[in-house]
Amino acid sequence: MRIVSLLPSATEIVYALGLGDALVGVTHECDYPPDAKGKPVLTSSRIHGQGLTSAEIEHAVSSRLGGHRSLYTLNEELLRELNPDLVLTQELCEVCAVSYAEVKQAARLLDVGTQIVSLEPTTLDDALGTIELVGDLTGQRGRAGELVSSLRARLAAVRDRITEETPRPRVWVSEWLEPPYSAGQWVTAQVEAAGGREVFHRAGIPSTRVAPEEIVNAAPEVIVLAPCGFHVDEVEREVRRVRLFSGWESLPAVKAGKVWAVDASSYYSRPGPRLVDGVELMASLLHPKIFGSPHPARARGITLQREPIGVSNVAQNETP
């Protein structure tokens, strides 16, 4: 079988099922496992985010989508040359990956036997079900079942360590920094499985922009900065460039020093096997006395102070 993955999460699933050798093409964002970076790349971004602030990226994305223009390009000629038997794609989010419509258009160049499957998980359970679906599509049902069973066992192990007496802090997971967004989809279930209460509770529905007063009224006791597609080093750099909103200092999480930058790309943005790692990481942020402190490669505490409106909030002692 020859597989093309047009989703980083699908790439991770394919490798987790032992099918790395069958994977013949990936996206420009497929960076895990490291072997995936050696595969032919079929996509590129029309927005060059390097050096742009989160506010500038948000504006660029909104402008393109508002003008009904795609964020990504798909190399149709390379797709035809690779001649896959199975193409794994999605139609859930235009921001996350090349659109399903573009993939279908490119499919006219492929052999009639090529199967195109859209993966559409919106919850944590859906994400586990997607692993089983890919297992069915690739003849790896048994291996997929074993993997999902092991992931569910890890989730149960986290839940079993959280008792009825364990406090469940109010948590805001920020999926974008400027403007602020509240995470949705599977992230709410990740927080709840880790022993917290996500303050905006957007389980199974897309993330959404939230007003500063909504965040202040929600009074989160823990803030997790998890901008979509960012690794922890990128979050830590970017968070010092954003303009913090009025009321930031009044948030219980800020007062208590419980603001965390996390590796969102690995553990929260992609609905693959590592969502369970994200639950375990979240548990260590919310209940360090039970689960221990997080590894700094996965999460780091952040201390920020709001500067006057119109002034970029860059730490004065930060090395350029």
N, C-alpha and C positions, 0 to 999 in steps of 0.2 A: 504493500500500500504506500502511496505517495500523498503526504498530508501537507497542506498549506494552512498556517495559522495567521489570521489577521487580527488577533487579539493577544496581548501579553498573557492574560490569564489562561487562555486556551493553550498557549505554548507551554506554560508551566504544567498544565494538566497532561499534555501529551508526554512530556518528559517524566512526570510522576508515574505514568503508566508504562514506562520502559520503552517508549516509541520514539526516542530521540533520533535514531537512525532513519526512521520513516519520514521525519519532518524535512521537507525540501525548501520551504520558504517561510519567512516571518515578517514582522513589521519592524520599523526603525526603533520602536520602543521595547522590543523583546530583549531584555537584558538578564533574564534569569530562567534556568540556570546559566552560568557563564558560557557554556557550549552553544547556547542559542545565538550568541553574538557572532558566531562564525557561519551562520546560515545565510543564504541569499536574501536580501532585503527587498520587499515589494512595495513599501510605502515610504512617503516622506511628508513632512509637515509644511504647509504653506505659511505658517506663522513661526518665525524663528525666535523662540523664547529666550535664548541665551542673552542675558544682560537686561531683559525687560523686567519691570517690577510686576507684582501680581495684579496691580491696578491696570497696568498697560496691557498685560495679557488678556484680562477680562474685557477690556475695550476692544482689542483686536478680534477676539472670539465673537463678541456680540455683533461687531460690525460685519464680519463675514457671514455669520448665520442669519443676521437680519437682512442681508442682501441675497440670501438663498445661495450662498457660495460655500463649497466644501472646505473643510480645514485641512484635508489630506489629499494627496495624489496617490493613485494606484498604478503601478507599472504593468500595464496590460500585456505588453509584449513579453516581459519576463514571466508573467503568470502563464501565458500560453506556452512558453518554452519549458516551463517546469512541469506542465501537463499533470496536475494533481488528480488523484482519485477522490479526495475529500478536501473541501475548503471550509474552515471553521471561521465564522464571522459573527456580526451582531447588528441589530437595528434598534437597540435600546437608547443609545446616546451618540449624538453627532459629534460631541466634544471628545469622546473617548477613543474613537477609531474611525477608519474609513467607513462611509455609509453603506448600508446594505444595498441601496439602489445602485451605487457605483459597482459593487461587486457583481450584482446581477447583470448589469450592462456588460461588464468585462467577461462574464460567463459565456457570452455568445461566441467567444473565440475558442472555448474549451470543447473537449470531447463530450459528446452527449451523455457519456456515462459518469461524468463528474458530478459528485453530490455536494451541494452547498447547504450548510446547516447553520442557522442563526441561533446563537446561544443567548438566552435572555434571563439570567438569574436576577431576581430583585430582593431576595432574602438570603439569610445564611443557609437555610434548608435547601433553597433553590440552588445555591452554589454547590452544595454537596451532591444534589441531584444531577447537576451538569457533569460532574466527574463520572457518574454512572452512565449518563447519556453518551459521553465520548467513549467510554469503555464499550458500550454496545455497538457504536458505529465502527469501532476499530478492532472488534473481535477480542477485546480485553475485559469482558464482563467480570470474570472472576477476580482479576487483579484490581479492577475498579471497586468492586465490592469490598475487598480486603482493605483497600486504602480508605474508603469511606467509613468502614467500621472502626479503623484505628483513629480516624479523626474524631468520630463521635465519642469514642472512649476518652480521648483527651479533653473534649468539652465536658464530659461527665465528671472527669477528675477535677476540673476547675470548680464546677458547681458543687461538688461534694465537700469541698473545703470551705465553702461559704455557708455559714449556719444562719438560722433565723435571727440570731442575736447580732450578726455582723452588720454594721451600719452600711447602708447603700447610698453613697454620695450622689448628689445631683451633678451630672456631667454634661458639658457642652463640647461636642466634637466639631471643630471648625474645619469645613472641607475647603474653604478658600479664605484668604487672609484679608484682601482688600479688593472689593467690598466683602464683608463677612458673610459666609454661607453656613448653614447648618447641614451636617451630613445626614443622608437618608439611607434608603435601600437596606443592606445587610448590616450597616454599622450600628444601628439601634440594637439589634440582636447581639452583636459583639459586646456592647456595653453591658447589656442586661446579663449575658452569660458570665461576664467578669465581675458581677456584683455591684453594678451601678444603675443609675436611672438617667437615661438620656433626656435632657430637659425639653427638647422639641419633638421627640418621639415620632420620627418620620419613617417608621418601619415599613419597608417594602415600597416606598415612594421616593421619587428623586430628591436630591438635595435642593435647597432653596435659599435665596438671599434673605437675610434677617436684618431688621433694623436694630441699631444700638439699644434703643429703649426696650426692645423685646429681650435682648440678652441681659440687660440690667434687671428687668422684671423677673427673668428666669432664675437669677441669682445662682449660677453654677458654682459648686464647691470645688470642682476640678475642671480645668480647661485642657483639652487635647487639641493641639494645632496639627492638623493632618491634611494640608492642601493636596488636592488630587494630583498624583503623579510626582510628588516631591519626595526625595530621600531626606534623611534627617539632617545632613549637612546643609542641604539646600533650604530646608525649612528654617534652620538656625540663622542662616545668612539673610534670608528674605524677611523674616519676622522683625529684624532690626531696621528694615527700610520702610515698613508700613506706617501709616498714620493711625494711631490708636484713637478710638472714639471717646467722646466725653462720657464719663461714668465708668471707664475701664478700671480706675483705681478703687472703685467702690465694690467691685465684684468680690465675693467671698474667696474665690480661688486665687485671685491676685493678692489679696490681703494675707492669705495663708501660704503663699509661695507654692501653689500647686498648679502651675502652668507648664505644660510639657510640649516639646517639639518631638514628633515621632516620624519614623520612616513610613510615611503613608503609602508610598508606591508599593512597598513590599507587603504590608500587612493590612491595609484598609481600602486601597483604591481598586485592587484587582480581585474579582471573585473566583479565586482559585484555592488550592490546598492551604496556602499560607494565611488565609483568614483565621484559621485556628491558632496559628502563631500570634495573630493579632489579638485574639481573645486572651491568650496567656500573657501577652505584653500588657494589655489593658488591666488585667488582674493585678499585675505588679505595680501599676501606677495607682490603682485605687486602694489596694490592700497590701502594701509592702511588708507589713509585719507577718502576713500569712504567706505571701508568695516571693518575698525578697525584692531587692531593688532591681530595676531594669538595667540591662547592659547599655552603656552609652552609645553603642553603634545602632541601637534601636530607638532610644528615647533619651532626651536630655531636658533637665529643668531649665526654664527660661525666666529671667527677671527683666521686666520692661517697665518704663515709666512713660506716661503720655507727655508729649511736648505740645506747645501751642499749635492750634490749627494752622495748617499750611506749611509746617516745618516737618521734614522727613525725620522720623525717629531712628537715628543711627547712634549707637552707643559711641560715646566720645573716645573711649579707649580701644575701639575696634580697629584692628589692623586691616588696611584696605586689601 
